[in-house]
Amino acid sequence: MVERNVAERADYLSKRRARMLPFLAVIFLSQQGTYFATPDHSPHSADSVKIAAWLVLSAILVAALATKGFWLQPKEIRDLIDDENTRANRLDGMRWGFLFAMAAGVAVYFLTMFEQVTAREAVHIIMSAGIAAALVRWGLLERRAHQDG
Amino acid sequence: MAERLANKIKQRRGELGLTQSELAEQVGVTRKTVNTVENGVFTPSATLAIKLAQALGLSVEQLFWIER
């Protein structure tokens, strides 16, 4: 049996995450808009900060997708939040992320036939498509799961 | 032909006067998971199905059945 306050806290955090996931995807994608709006992507440009920020956010989001998340919460709450239904939703989100990343890879491949695409741009596009799709899918499934009846 | 796992969790919960949160606490999951199983959105694992049946005082076969 789970303690009442732990269960309530887990439910609260789970609902908050469901609301946050699509929002995070929008923030993440808007970062890509900023990146591609800047023409100079040389390694020594001032863009390095933006690129580093994107890479850090990407790593955090991938870690959140691949693990239970809520790293600062006690273990019992983390275990409860990552229960059976959440794991299923998270895995489905990752499945969508993988498919979108592959589709983006195919799109980039065709794009290179008509336009020069740097390796860094290709990585940006593929990772962005995969991570954003996974976040949106997971968020939608979690929101649906929280809806009553 | 499409098959779905139907259940009488809601009915049984009502008979026992349990809320989704109380049932969730008993089986060690969040209310969300009980909600999705109850509504047929999520198919539970065998482990969770047994825990739910035990908490509601029924056998798994009494609690869940396949609807065609």
Backbone of each chain as ProteinMPNN parsed JSONL, in Angstrom:
{"seq_chain_A": "MVERNVAERADYLSKRRARMLPFLAVIFLSQQGTYFATPDHSPHSADSVKIAAWLVLSAILVAALATKGFWLQPKEIRDLIDDENTRANRLDGMRWGFLFAMAAGVAVYFLTMFEQVTAREAVHIIMSAGIAAALVRWGLLERRAHQDG", "coords_chain_A": {"N_chain_A": [[0.838, -1.199, 0.0], [0.417, 2.281, -0.685], [1.577, 5.3, 0.789], [-0.653, 7.955, 1.659], [0.043, 10.735, 1.272], [2.226, 10.513, -0.407], [1.077, 9.328, -2.669], [-0.728, 11.334, -3.432], [1.024, 13.417, -3.98], [2.481, 12.273, -6.086], [0.449, 12.049, -7.982], [-0.172, 14.726, -8.4], [2.289, 15.704, -9.451], [2.447, 14.149, -11.734], [0.251, 15.077, -13.199], [1.068, 17.697, -13.601], [3.318, 17.28, -15.171], [2.102, 16.239, -17.458], [0.834, 18.512, -18.409], [3.018, 20.088, -18.954], [4.635, 18.854, -20.919], [3.852, 19.182, -23.795], [4.247, 21.93, -23.898], [6.979, 22.161, -23.363], [7.92, 20.981, -25.684], [7.238, 22.925, -27.549], [8.852, 25.084, -26.719], [11.33, 23.924, -27.161], [11.257, 23.51, -29.956], [11.052, 26.135, -30.794], [13.533, 27.07, -30.186], [14.98, 25.891, -32.2], [14.047, 27.284, -34.386], [15.203, 29.765, -33.916], [17.864, 29.062, -34.206], [18.058, 28.267, -36.936], [17.366, 30.607, -38.128], [19.562, 32.162, -37.968], [22.21, 32.927, -40.067], [25.027, 32.351, -39.938], [26.767, 29.636, -38.877], [29.237, 28.961, -37.942], [31.849, 27.312, -36.071], [33.114, 29.066, -34.327], [31.536, 31.216, -33.899], [29.242, 33.523, -32.237], [27.135, 31.976, -31.889], [27.72, 29.686, -30.601], [26.997, 29.581, -27.938], [24.218, 29.432, -28.058], [24.001, 27.012, -29.404], [25.158, 25.293, -27.558], [23.3, 25.565, -25.501], [21.068, 24.471, -26.706], [21.979, 21.864, -27.017], [22.297, 21.045, -24.36], [19.646, 21.259, -23.416], [18.474, 19.383, -25.122], [19.768, 17.028, -24.264], [18.808, 16.862, -21.637], [16.06, 16.55, -22.093], [16.016, 14.147, -23.525], [17.026, 12.473, -21.55], [14.956, 12.687, -19.709], [12.958, 11.445, -21.152], [13.962, 8.892, -21.328], [14.29, 7.975, -18.772], [12.895, 7.797, -15.401], [12.525, 10.404, -14.728], [11.945, 13.476, -12.837], [14.154, 13.86, -11.025], [14.904, 15.03, -8.64], [13.11, 14.316, -6.771], [11.935, 12.187, -4.034], [12.707, 8.631, -4.022], [10.498, 6.873, -3.755], [8.358, 8.391, -4.677], [9.177, 8.884, -7.29], [9.188, 6.271, -8.284], [6.475, 5.659, -8.122], [5.308, 7.571, -9.802], [6.286, 6.74, -12.214], [4.67, 4.574, -13.067], [2.922, 1.646, -14.364], [1.19, 2.503, -16.517], [2.265, 4.983, -17.171], [4.824, 4.246, -18.017], [4.16, 2.806, -20.314], [3.016, 4.846, -21.855], [5.207, 6.553, -22.079], [7.019, 4.951, -23.48], [5.607, 4.666, -25.856], [5.667, 7.271, -26.701], [8.422, 7.493, -27.177], [8.659, 5.701, -29.255], [7.234, 7.028, -31.293], [8.896, 9.219, -31.456], [11.227, 8.059, -32.458], [10.309, 7.217, -35.001], [9.644, 9.694, -36.178], [12.16, 10.875, -36.167], [13.493, 9.217, -37.959], [11.984, 9.733, -40.256], [12.609, 12.412, -40.562], [15.309, 12.122, -41.08], [15.237, 10.879, -43.59], [14.02, 12.931, -45.025], [15.988, 14.931, -44.841], [18.024, 13.699, -46.214], [16.99, 13.682, -48.845], [16.827, 16.409, -49.167], [19.477, 17.176, -49.325], [20.067, 16.645, -51.924], [19.332, 18.821, -53.319], [20.145, 21.05, -51.968], [22.818, 22.384, -49.98], [23.531, 20.866, -46.957], [24.734, 21.137, -43.755], [26.541, 18.92, -41.523], [25.988, 19.498, -38.875], [23.572, 20.923, -39.074], [21.943, 18.917, -40.083], [21.943, 17.104, -37.953], [20.69, 18.69, -36.037], [18.094, 18.983, -37.178], [17.158, 16.326, -37.31], [17.35, 15.408, -34.638], [15.702, 17.283, -33.387], [13.196, 16.824, -34.551], [12.718, 14.208, -33.683], [12.822, 14.354, -30.826], [10.906, 16.339, -30.223], [8.557, 15.207, -31.3], [8.33, 12.926, -29.688], [7.926, 14.089, -27.157], [5.506, 15.483, -27.513], [3.718, 13.414, -28.185], [3.864, 11.768, -25.884], [2.998, 13.603, -23.958], [0.341, 14.091, -24.844], [-0.812, 11.558, -24.535], [-0.57, 11.263, -21.779], [-2.174, 13.355, -20.848], [-4.651, 12.529, -21.789], [-4.899, 10.222, -20.298], [-5.267, 11.232, -17.768], [-7.745, 12.308, -17.897], [-11.055, 12.137, -16.711], [-13.361, 9.408, -16.742]], "CA_chain_A": [[0.0, 0.0, 0.0], [1.185, 3.524, -0.817], [1.149, 6.353, 1.722], [-1.557, 8.902, 1.028], [0.699, 11.96, 0.805], [3.083, 10.13, -1.542], [0.182, 9.117, -3.808], [-1.249, 12.645, -3.85], [2.147, 14.161, -4.569], [2.773, 11.642, -7.375], [-0.638, 12.409, -8.885], [0.007, 16.155, -8.712], [3.45, 15.85, -10.337], [2.111, 13.506, -13.001], [-0.629, 16.011, -13.934], [1.881, 18.848, -13.987], [4.146, 16.85, -16.298], [1.236, 16.109, -18.638], [0.606, 19.86, -18.939], [4.296, 20.695, -19.344], [5.323, 18.199, -22.04], [3.688, 19.878, -25.081], [4.843, 23.252, -23.732], [8.422, 21.952, -23.527], [8.165, 20.713, -27.111], [7.152, 24.216, -28.243], [10.08, 25.824, -26.375], [12.428, 23.226, -27.828], [11.19, 23.787, -31.391], [11.316, 27.563, -31.026], [15.005, 27.191, -30.161], [15.467, 25.5, -33.538], [13.728, 28.415, -35.263], [16.244, 30.776, -33.672], [19.12, 28.548, -34.76], [18.057, 28.284, -38.392], [17.209, 31.99, -38.581], [20.9, 32.769, -37.981], [22.908, 32.329, -41.211], [26.396, 31.903, -39.674], [26.839, 28.58, -37.863], [30.631, 28.523, -37.785], [32.084, 26.882, -34.691], [33.663, 30.12, -33.464], [30.624, 32.349, -33.823], [28.543, 33.706, -30.957], [26.094, 30.945, -31.853], [28.172, 28.557, -29.778], [26.207, 29.569, -26.693], [22.879, 28.91, -28.419], [24.149, 25.59, -29.735], [25.387, 24.581, -26.293], [22.02, 25.57, -24.775], [20.221, 23.495, -27.383], [22.5, 20.53, -26.731], [21.982, 20.743, -22.955], [18.201, 21.007, -23.326], [18.232, 18.095, -25.802], [20.233, 15.936, -23.395], [17.883, 16.772, -20.492], [14.785, 16.004, -22.568], [16.219, 12.719, -23.842], [17.147, 11.78, -20.261], [13.599, 12.63, -19.129], [12.207, 10.439, -21.91], [14.543, 7.559, -21.152], [14.293, 7.57, -17.356], [11.654, 8.135, -14.69], [12.43, 11.857, -14.558], [11.775, 13.992, -11.459], [15.365, 13.368, -10.366], [15.096, 15.612, -7.311], [12.067, 13.795, -5.889], [12.291, 10.926, -3.365], [12.594, 7.439, -4.872], [9.148, 6.285, -3.73], [7.501, 9.193, -5.556], [9.633, 8.625, -8.668], [8.716, 4.933, -8.67], [5.024, 5.686, -8.29], [4.985, 8.368, -10.995], [6.636, 5.937, -13.393], [3.955, 3.296, -12.961], [2.733, 0.879, -15.6], [0.586, 3.279, -17.583], [3.223, 6.023, -17.564], [5.877, 3.591, -18.806], [3.594, 2.49, -21.637], [2.886, 6.117, -22.588], [6.562, 7.047, -22.344], [7.583, 4.12, -24.548], [4.92, 5.003, -27.098], [6.246, 8.562, -27.087], [9.754, 7.254, -27.749], [8.437, 5.035, -30.557], [6.896, 8.107, -32.223], [10.109, 10.01, -31.619], [12.12, 7.321, -33.356], [9.747, 7.255, -36.351], [9.793, 11.065, -36.688], [13.586, 11.098, -36.417], [13.809, 8.507, -39.205], [11.358, 10.49, -41.348], [13.416, 13.627, -40.738], [16.546, 11.676, -41.72], [14.924, 10.672, -45.015], [13.777, 14.268, -45.602], [17.286, 15.612, -44.943], [18.753, 13.004, -47.287], [16.496, 14.207, -50.115], [17.148, 17.838, -49.206], [20.885, 17.346, -49.726], [20.154, 16.534, -53.389], [19.038, 20.133, -53.904], [20.734, 22.132, -51.168], [23.884, 21.911, -49.095], [23.14, 20.804, -45.541], [25.904, 20.748, -42.954], [26.292, 17.81, -40.586], [25.369, 20.063, -37.668], [22.163, 21.215, -39.383], [21.236, 17.638, -40.207], [21.753, 16.58, -36.586], [19.667, 19.547, -35.434], [16.763, 18.675, -37.724], [16.765, 14.953, -36.952], [17.118, 15.333, -33.186], [14.551, 18.12, -33.03], [11.972, 16.122, -34.956], [12.526, 13.041, -32.818], [12.533, 14.723, -29.424], [9.626, 17.068, -30.149], [7.462, 14.252, -31.529], [8.209, 12.076, -28.499], [7.346, 14.885, -26.065], [4.094, 15.781, -27.808], [2.956, 12.164, -28.091], [3.811, 11.377, -24.469], [2.142, 14.581, -23.28], [-1.066, 13.876, -25.214], [-1.261, 10.309, -23.895], [-0.691, 11.503, -20.322], [-3.352, 14.202, -20.621], [-5.831, 11.681, -22.008], [-4.975, 9.284, -19.176], [-5.727, 11.939, -16.571], [-9.145, 12.723, -18.049], [-11.989, 11.224, -16.058], [-14.438, 8.719, -17.421]], "C_chain_A": [[0.883, 1.263, 0.0], [0.664, 4.55, 0.18], [0.36, 7.413, 0.973], [-0.833, 10.136, 0.465], [1.617, 11.686, -0.387], [2.222, 9.981, -2.801], [-0.341, 10.449, -4.341], [-0.168, 13.466, -4.543], [2.47, 13.603, -5.962], [1.708, 12.028, -8.407], [-0.499, 13.866, -9.336], [1.144, 16.352, -9.723], [3.17, 15.259, -11.718], [1.226, 14.421, -13.853], [0.175, 17.203, -14.438], [2.759, 18.495, -15.195], [3.314, 16.76, -17.587], [0.978, 17.475, -19.273], [1.89, 20.433, -19.543], [4.886, 20.125, -20.638], [5.108, 18.891, -23.398], [4.319, 21.272, -25.057], [6.367, 23.182, -23.93], [8.784, 21.723, -24.995], [8.156, 22.019, -27.901], [8.416, 25.039, -27.976], [11.271, 25.239, -27.141], [12.448, 23.549, -29.325], [11.475, 25.252, -31.693], [12.818, 27.845, -30.981], [15.581, 26.862, -31.54], [15.216, 26.614, -34.535], [14.794, 29.493, -35.142], [17.549, 30.355, -34.335], [19.145, 28.691, -36.284], [17.844, 29.683, -38.962], [18.557, 32.704, -38.659], [21.724, 32.123, -39.093], [24.283, 31.737, -40.881], [26.42, 30.873, -38.546], [28.26, 28.067, -37.682], [30.931, 28.243, -36.317], [32.554, 27.999, -33.761], [32.711, 31.309, -33.335], [29.972, 32.416, -32.443], [27.428, 32.688, -30.802], [26.45, 29.777, -30.941], [27.362, 28.436, -28.494], [24.827, 28.965, -26.96], [22.945, 27.406, -28.68], [24.338, 24.757, -28.468], [24.088, 24.481, -25.498], [21.076, 24.532, -25.373], [20.647, 22.068, -27.029], [22.171, 20.102, -25.294], [20.504, 20.418, -22.814], [17.847, 19.666, -23.977], [18.597, 16.929, -24.891], [19.284, 15.747, -22.209], [16.567, 16.122, -20.928], [14.904, 14.515, -22.91], [16.322, 11.911, -22.545], [15.773, 11.641, -19.594], [12.753, 11.565, -19.832], [12.677, 9.015, -21.588], [14.516, 7.068, -19.705], [12.964, 7.963, -16.701], [11.451, 9.644, -14.564], [12.29, 12.228, -13.093], [12.942, 13.568, -10.554], [15.541, 13.892, -8.947], [14.051, 15.112, -6.297], [12.535, 12.507, -5.189], [11.979, 9.711, -4.252], [11.166, 6.879, -4.91], [8.173, 7.067, -4.622], [7.884, 8.942, -7.017], [9.131, 7.27, -9.16], [7.214, 4.94, -8.956], [4.618, 6.458, -9.545], [5.248, 7.549, -12.26], [5.954, 4.572, -13.309], [3.661, 2.733, -14.361], [2.207, 1.701, -16.78], [1.538, 4.36, -18.098], [4.328, 5.422, -18.426], [5.388, 3.29, -20.217], [3.492, 3.763, -22.477], [4.254, 6.666, -22.998], [7.193, 6.261, -23.494], [6.912, 4.402, -25.882], [5.424, 6.344, -27.623], [7.599, 8.364, -27.749], [9.646, 6.564, -29.116], [8.125, 6.086, -31.629], [8.122, 8.967, -32.507], [11.071, 9.359, -32.589], [11.619, 7.429, -34.801], [9.9, 8.648, -36.976], [11.259, 11.374, -36.992], [13.996, 10.425, -37.725], [13.224, 9.25, -40.405], [12.151, 11.762, -41.625], [14.739, 13.279, -41.426], [16.347, 11.481, -43.22], [14.744, 12.023, -45.707], [15.093, 15.018, -45.806], [18.097, 15.001, -46.088], [18.324, 13.546, -48.655], [16.853, 15.681, -50.282], [18.573, 18.078, -49.697], [21.08, 17.196, -51.236], [19.987, 17.905, -54.039], [19.748, 21.283, -53.193], [21.805, 21.555, -50.257], [23.405, 21.978, -47.64], [24.363, 20.354, -44.752], [25.514, 19.614, -42.005], [25.573, 18.321, -39.339], [23.885, 20.373, -37.888], [21.345, 19.927, -39.464], [20.943, 17.051, -38.831], [20.657, 17.377, -35.869], [18.265, 19.125, -35.873], [16.286, 17.305, -37.225], [16.459, 14.848, -35.453], [15.881, 16.116, -32.78], [13.245, 17.414, -33.36], [11.682, 14.965, -34.002], [12.11, 13.415, -31.406], [11.175, 15.41, -29.31], [8.445, 16.107, -30.33], [7.244, 13.375, -30.294], [7.545, 12.834, -27.351], [5.862, 15.129, -26.281], [3.245, 14.518, -27.631], [2.776, 11.737, -26.622], [2.866, 12.315, -23.703], [0.664, 14.361, -23.579], [-1.622, 12.615, -24.548], [-1.461, 10.501, -22.395], [-1.927, 12.349, -20.026], [-4.631, 13.384, -20.776], [-6.023, 10.739, -20.806], [-5.521, 9.949, -17.917], [-7.199, 12.345, -16.658], [-10.063, 11.676, -17.424], [-12.978, 10.648, -17.062], [-14.406, 8.791, -18.884]], "O_chain_A": [[1.951, 1.291, 0.611], [-0.544, 4.66, 0.394], [0.651, 7.732, -0.18], [-1.069, 10.532, -0.676], [1.764, 12.531, -1.27], [2.599, 10.456, -3.873], [-0.39, 10.666, -5.551], [-0.415, 14.12, -5.556], [2.703, 14.364, -6.902], [2.028, 12.3, -9.564], [-0.688, 14.185, -10.51], [0.992, 17.065, -10.715], [3.6, 15.8, -12.738], [1.417, 14.532, -15.064], [-0.016, 17.661, -15.564], [2.922, 19.296, -16.116], [3.769, 17.154, -18.661], [0.908, 17.601, -20.495], [1.845, 21.174, -20.525], [5.564, 20.842, -21.374], [6.086, 19.165, -24.094], [4.855, 21.738, -26.062], [6.957, 24.042, -24.584], [9.808, 22.202, -25.483], [8.963, 22.204, -28.812], [8.985, 25.622, -28.899], [12.099, 25.967, -27.69], [13.503, 23.825, -29.896], [12.069, 25.576, -32.721], [13.309, 28.749, -31.657], [16.548, 27.481, -31.985], [16.037, 26.876, -35.414], [15.232, 30.062, -36.142], [18.248, 31.167, -34.941], [20.124, 29.173, -36.855], [18.109, 29.923, -40.14], [18.684, 33.727, -39.331], [21.925, 30.908, -39.08], [24.674, 30.73, -41.472], [26.128, 31.2, -37.396], [28.478, 26.911, -37.322], [30.343, 28.858, -35.427], [32.41, 27.894, -32.543], [33.063, 32.311, -32.713], [30.119, 31.521, -31.61], [26.845, 32.548, -29.727], [25.589, 28.984, -30.559], [27.078, 27.334, -28.024], [24.337, 28.119, -26.212], [22.085, 26.639, -28.248], [23.767, 23.677, -28.32], [23.801, 23.448, -24.894], [20.382, 23.812, -24.656], [19.818, 21.192, -26.779], [21.815, 18.951, -25.045], [20.138, 19.43, -22.177], [17.027, 18.91, -23.455], [17.84, 15.967, -24.759], [18.988, 14.617, -21.82], [16.027, 15.261, -20.234], [14.005, 13.728, -22.618], [15.781, 10.81, -22.445], [15.466, 10.612, -18.992], [11.946, 10.878, -19.205], [11.888, 8.07, -21.578], [14.699, 5.879, -19.448], [12.033, 8.405, -17.374], [10.336, 10.106, -14.322], [12.493, 11.394, -12.211], [12.746, 13.003, -9.478], [16.241, 13.281, -8.14], [14.112, 15.449, -5.115], [13.423, 11.816, -5.689], [11.103, 9.764, -5.115], [10.685, 6.463, -5.964], [7.282, 6.486, -5.242], [7.013, 8.803, -7.876], [8.703, 7.135, -10.306], [6.746, 4.311, -9.905], [3.702, 6.055, -10.263], [4.519, 7.657, -13.246], [6.603, 3.538, -13.464], [4.094, 3.273, -15.379], [2.718, 1.603, -17.896], [1.61, 4.619, -19.299], [4.724, 6.004, -19.436], [6.11, 3.493, -21.192], [3.834, 3.764, -23.66], [4.434, 7.17, -24.107], [7.827, 6.841, -24.376], [7.566, 4.38, -26.925], [5.587, 6.532, -28.829], [7.894, 8.993, -28.766], [10.448, 6.818, -30.014], [8.675, 6.045, -32.729], [8.357, 9.388, -33.64], [11.661, 10.027, -33.439], [12.4, 7.696, -35.714], [10.241, 8.772, -38.153], [11.559, 12.061, -37.968], [14.757, 10.995, -38.507], [13.876, 9.384, -41.44], [12.343, 12.144, -42.779], [15.232, 14.045, -42.254], [17.194, 11.876, -44.022], [15.238, 12.243, -46.813], [15.285, 15.667, -46.834], [18.77, 15.712, -46.833], [19.16, 13.832, -49.512], [17.143, 16.143, -51.386], [18.844, 19.055, -50.395], [22.124, 17.569, -51.77], [20.438, 18.128, -55.162], [19.925, 22.36, -53.763], [21.724, 20.407, -49.82], [22.939, 23.015, -47.169], [24.955, 19.316, -45.047], [24.338, 19.382, -41.725], [24.671, 17.668, -38.814], [23.051, 20.124, -37.018], [20.214, 19.857, -38.983], [19.842, 16.564, -38.573], [19.808, 16.807, -35.184], [17.371, 18.936, -35.048], [15.15, 17.157, -36.776], [15.445, 14.275, -35.053], [15.105, 15.672, -31.934], [12.309, 17.404, -32.56], [10.545, 14.77, -33.571], [11.159, 12.857, -30.86], [10.389, 15.105, -28.413], [7.456, 16.186, -29.602], [6.105, 13.116, -29.905], [6.696, 12.281, -26.652], [5.059, 15.001, -25.357], [2.186, 14.554, -27.004], [1.675, 11.393, -26.19], [2.043, 11.868, -22.904], [-0.172, 14.436, -22.679], [-2.752, 12.604, -24.061], [-2.406, 9.967, -21.813], [-2.646, 12.085, -19.062], [-5.572, 13.527, -19.996], [-7.145, 10.495, -20.361], [-6.165, 9.297, -17.096], [-7.825, 12.68, -15.653], [-9.86, 10.474, -17.597], [-13.367, 11.273, -18.048], [-15.281, 8.235, -19.548]]}, "seq_chain_B": "MAERLANKIKQRRGELGLTQSELAEQVGVTRKTVNTVENGVFTPSATLAIKLAQALGLSVEQLFWIER", "coords_chain_B": {"N_chain_B": [[-11.813, -9.761, -36.264], [-12.422, -7.122, -33.971], [-11.148, -7.063, -30.676], [-11.681, -6.323, -27.235], [-10.567, -5.586, -23.923], [-12.784, -5.837, -21.479], [-14.145, -4.617, -18.356], [-15.269, -4.69, -14.88], [-14.533, -2.772, -13.023], [-15.287, -0.201, -12.185], [-17.947, -0.577, -11.405], [-17.615, -2.445, -9.33], [-15.985, -1.016, -7.614], [-17.756, 0.926, -6.837], [-19.606, -0.625, -5.431], [-18.043, -1.345, -3.253], [-17.499, 1.073, -2.192], [-15.205, 2.524, -2.846], [-12.848, 4.985, -3.916], [-11.205, 5.994, -6.992], [-8.646, 6.834, -6.347], [-8.22, 5.657, -3.845], [-8.299, 2.938, -4.494], [-6.132, 2.882, -6.218], [-4.039, 3.431, -4.446], [-4.087, 1.105, -2.933], [-3.195, -0.82, -4.732], [-0.793, 0.146, -5.512], [-0.3, 1.993, -7.621], [-0.681, 4.99, -9.686], [-3.594, 7.197, -9.576], [-4.289, 7.79, -12.14], [-3.54, 5.546, -13.666], [-5.34, 3.589, -12.749], [-7.658, 4.835, -13.629], [-7.327, 4.748, -16.439], [-7.298, 2.007, -16.925], [-9.794, 1.272, -15.99], [-11.433, 2.64, -17.794], [-10.917, 1.292, -20.081], [-8.924, 2.201, -21.713], [-6.311, 1.544, -21.319], [-4.561, -1.5, -21.331], [-3.975, -3.594, -18.689], [-1.01, -5.101, -17.153], [-0.496, -8.607, -16.41], [0.235, -8.809, -13.761], [-0.711, -6.415, -12.6], [-3.431, -6.714, -13.129], [-4.063, -8.909, -11.525], [-3.499, -7.826, -8.994], [-5.43, -5.796, -8.891], [-7.774, -7.3, -9.022], [-7.547, -8.753, -6.633], [-7.629, -6.658, -4.764], [-10.209, -5.83, -5.137], [-11.645, -7.974, -4.381], [-12.335, -10.065, -6.12], [-12.047, -12.649, -8.672], [-9.604, -12.68, -11.323], [-10.835, -13.347, -13.711], [-13.456, -12.748, -13.162], [-13.371, -10.049, -12.937], [-12.268, -9.072, -15.295], [-12.954, -9.457, -18.779], [-13.061, -10.68, -22.178], [-14.292, -8.755, -24.779], [-16.029, -9.111, -27.764]], "CA_chain_B": [[-12.784, -9.016, -35.44], [-11.735, -6.395, -32.892], [-11.397, -7.536, -29.314], [-11.228, -5.385, -26.204], [-10.634, -6.101, -22.559], [-13.785, -5.112, -20.692], [-13.986, -4.869, -16.914], [-16.294, -4.076, -14.035], [-13.836, -2.117, -11.911], [-16.089, 0.934, -11.701], [-19.115, -1.132, -10.702], [-17.16, -3.077, -8.091], [-15.522, 0.071, -6.751], [-18.966, 1.537, -6.296], [-20.162, -1.545, -4.423], [-17.175, -1.324, -2.061], [-17.347, 2.466, -1.739], [-13.81, 2.955, -3.017], [-12.561, 5.943, -4.99], [-10.074, 5.561, -7.831], [-7.398, 7.099, -5.602], [-8.07, 4.631, -2.788], [-7.946, 1.677, -5.146], [-4.763, 3.055, -6.726], [-3.137, 3.289, -3.295], [-4.051, -0.308, -2.529], [-2.44, -1.649, -5.685], [0.531, 0.743, -5.712], [-0.144, 2.759, -8.87], [-1.337, 6.298, -9.572], [-5.023, 7.214, -9.912], [-4.341, 7.835, -13.608], [-3.48, 4.183, -14.204], [-6.64, 2.96, -12.461], [-8.61, 5.499, -14.513], [-7.198, 4.265, -17.819], [-7.699, 0.59, -16.975], [-11.256, 1.275, -15.79], [-12.091, 3.127, -19.015], [-10.551, 0.448, -21.218], [-7.919, 2.885, -22.535], [-5.027, 0.871, -21.107], [-4.637, -2.914, -20.954], [-2.982, -3.783, -17.622], [-0.21, -6.323, -17.15], [-1.092, -9.679, -15.602], [0.507, -8.478, -12.356], [-1.644, -5.372, -12.15], [-4.782, -7.276, -13.181], [-4.222, -9.751, -10.322], [-3.565, -6.921, -7.836], [-6.737, -5.121, -8.918], [-8.791, -8.297, -8.678], [-7.414, -9.032, -5.189], [-8.087, -5.487, -4.009], [-11.663, -5.712, -5.275], [-12.244, -9.211, -3.87], [-12.854, -10.9, -7.213], [-10.997, -13.308, -9.447], [-9.283, -11.897, -12.531], [-11.849, -13.654, -14.742], [-14.702, -12.046, -12.817], [-13.155, -8.607, -13.089], [-11.956, -8.771, -16.701], [-13.352, -10.426, -19.793], [-12.817, -10.189, -23.541], [-15.498, -8.409, -25.517], [-15.802, -9.181, -29.219]], "C_chain_B": [[-12.058, -8.37, -34.248], [-12.139, -6.942, -31.523], [-10.974, -6.453, -28.335], [-11.423, -6.011, -24.826], [-11.62, -5.257, -21.76], [-13.59, -5.442, -19.208], [-15.152, -4.27, -16.139], [-15.655, -3.443, -12.793], [-14.698, -1.015, -11.318], [-17.276, 0.444, -10.87], [-18.71, -1.687, -9.334], [-16.649, -2.039, -7.089], [-16.701, 0.719, -6.045], [-19.578, 0.686, -5.19], [-19.37, -1.488, -3.123], [-16.978, 0.085, -1.5], [-15.928, 2.973, -1.819], [-13.706, 4.005, -4.12], [-11.412, 5.378, -5.833], [-8.755, 5.735, -7.08], [-7.162, 6.034, -4.54], [-7.679, 3.282, -3.379], [-6.494, 1.736, -5.658], [-3.742, 2.873, -5.603], [-2.981, 1.824, -2.904], [-3.183, -1.16, -3.451], [-1.085, -1.04, -6.054], [0.763, 1.383, -7.067], [-0.785, 4.134, -8.666], [-2.817, 6.171, -9.959], [-5.215, 7.158, -11.432], [-4.365, 6.427, -14.214], [-4.792, 3.44, -13.948], [-7.697, 3.524, -13.412], [-8.545, 4.938, -15.934], [-7.597, 2.793, -17.957], [-9.223, 0.513, -16.92], [-12.001, 1.667, -17.067], [-11.727, 2.326, -20.259], [-9.536, 1.095, -22.149], [-6.596, 2.131, -22.479], [-5.264, -0.576, -20.675], [-3.569, -3.199, -19.905], [-2.162, -5.057, -17.822], [-0.937, -7.369, -16.304], [-0.925, -9.362, -14.11], [-0.506, -7.462, -11.834], [-3.082, -5.894, -12.132], [-5.045, -8.122, -11.933], [-4.344, -8.876, -9.075], [-4.924, -6.223, -7.757], [-7.842, -6.08, -8.487], [-8.75, -8.606, -7.176], [-7.961, -7.878, -4.359], [-9.608, -5.357, -4.044], [-12.397, -7.002, -4.87], [-12.886, -10.083, -4.924], [-11.703, -11.673, -7.84], [-10.744, -12.446, -10.69], [-10.359, -12.105, -13.598], [-13.185, -12.97, -14.449], [-14.581, -10.544, -13.085], [-12.941, -8.205, -14.55], [-12.519, -9.862, -17.612], [-13.127, -9.802, -21.178], [-14.14, -9.96, -24.24], [-15.184, -8.425, -27.0], [-16.881, -8.414, -29.958]], "O_chain_B": [[-11.202, -8.986, -33.612], [-13.305, -7.238, -31.264], [-10.003, -5.739, -28.586], [-12.309, -6.837, -24.604], [-11.333, -4.113, -21.408], [-12.944, -6.431, -18.863], [-15.917, -3.458, -16.66], [-16.163, -3.563, -11.679], [-14.827, -0.904, -10.099], [-17.568, 0.967, -9.796], [-19.366, -1.436, -8.323], [-16.854, -2.166, -5.881], [-16.662, 1.017, -4.851], [-20.01, 1.197, -4.156], [-19.936, -1.57, -2.033], [-16.357, 0.258, -0.451], [-15.488, 3.754, -0.975], [-14.398, 3.919, -5.135], [-10.744, 4.421, -5.442], [-7.863, 4.891, -7.166], [-6.038, 5.567, -4.358], [-6.833, 2.575, -2.832], [-5.74, 0.77, -5.543], [-2.707, 2.235, -5.793], [-1.884, 1.365, -2.585], [-2.521, -2.099, -3.008], [-0.32, -1.633, -6.814], [1.869, 1.333, -7.607], [-1.358, 4.411, -7.612], [-3.237, 5.191, -10.574], [-6.168, 6.563, -11.935], [-5.114, 6.156, -15.153], [-5.295, 2.742, -14.828], [-8.528, 2.782, -13.936], [-9.576, 4.684, -16.556], [-8.161, 2.385, -18.972], [-9.854, -0.209, -17.692], [-13.052, 1.111, -17.385], [-12.174, 2.644, -21.361], [-9.305, 0.6, -23.252], [-5.854, 2.081, -23.46], [-6.061, -0.846, -19.776], [-2.379, -3.064, -20.189], [-2.558, -5.963, -18.555], [-1.876, -7.049, -15.575], [-1.821, -9.614, -13.305], [-1.082, -7.636, -10.76], [-3.857, -5.562, -11.236], [-6.129, -8.054, -11.354], [-5.175, -9.135, -8.205], [-5.493, -6.082, -6.675], [-8.721, -5.729, -7.7], [-9.793, -8.707, -6.529], [-8.669, -8.09, -3.374], [-10.219, -4.841, -3.108], [-13.617, -7.1, -5.005], [-13.874, -10.767, -4.654], [-10.533, -11.392, -7.577], [-11.561, -11.601, -11.054], [-10.745, -11.168, -14.297], [-13.946, -12.653, -15.363], [-15.558, -9.871, -13.414], [-13.378, -7.139, -14.984], [-12.55, -11.038, -17.25], [-13.019, -8.585, -21.326], [-14.998, -10.842, -24.291], [-14.202, -7.832, -27.444], [-16.865, -8.355, -31.187]]}, "name": "protein", "num_of_chains": 2, "seq": "MVERNVAERADYLSKRRARMLPFLAVIFLSQQGTYFATPDHSPHSADSVKIAAWLVLSAILVAALATKGFWLQPKEIRDLIDDENTRANRLDGMRWGFLFAMAAGVAVYFLTMFEQVTAREAVHIIMSAGIAAALVRWGLLERRAHQDGMAERLANKIKQRRGELGLTQSELAEQVGVTRKTVNTVENGVFTPSATLAIKLAQALGLSVEQLFWIER"}
